[in-house]
Amino acid sequence: MKITRQKHAKKHLSFYKHNFRFREPYQVLVDGTFCQAALKNQIQIKEQLPKYLMGEVQLCTTHCVIKELESLGKEVYGAKLIAQRFQARSCGHSQSPVGGSACLLSMVADDNPHHYFIATQDHDLANKVKKRAGIPLMFIIQNTMVLDKPSPKSVAHVQAVQAGQLLPEHHKHSIEHLKDEQGIALVTERRGRKRKRVGGPNPLSCLRKKKKNDSKPTRPAPEQQKKKRKRKRNKPSGNPTPQTA
């Protein structure tokens, strides 16, 4: 049974390594419900989790999770002590703490850029995590820790990338980083703005107006009429009369 779980974990880890660039040390965000379940089932998270994931692990939580455990009182006192042993990551809620599940969701926002695992027994939180691509989910079943198989959302994301419909997230970050270094974003922004030039007069309006041709025929000048009359000669009317001696 243990060998089968190891094979499944190795297969799922390989999926996240090749498609979402997960690397050691694996960063696992733990909430209060996971700590409580580990205490109840006598699971040593620090010792057993690196063996299960076959690599180096960094266990971490947030200040909101610890505050939530403190507010619940003596019933979860042991879980609070376990959570306090982990690294407390900055979540941005120091001024106004939120619930543990809401805090962990905020930590994996924007496509999980820090490559966090989520370890929880909260079904509502688990369902919300499954609706996002690239977030490995861990929980405890029958005294054992289990890495859940990739969610349909993660599988669909990978298929879209392979089909060329999406650009991988690490490529997006690389492109943005190169743009910031080279100042390409500023250049393209400047090119996008068109300068308004002072407009001159319309060249068509500067053309001379053509004179309209009169439909009436023009009369010839009187001098031309006189010349035509002079050119006419009188023709003889008959035979010439004989001259008398």
Secondary structure, DSSP 8 states (H G I E B T S, - for coil): -HHHHHHHHHHHHHHHHHHH---SSEEEEE-HHHHHHHHHTT--HHHHHHHHHTS-EEEEEEHHHHHHHHHHGGGGHHHHHHHHTSEEE--S-SSS---HHHHHHHHTTTT-TT-EEEE---HHHHHHHHTSTT--EEEEETTEEEE----HHHHHHHHHHHTTSS--HHHHHHHHHHHHHHTHHHHHHHHHS---------GGGGS-------SS-----HHHHHHHHHH------S-------
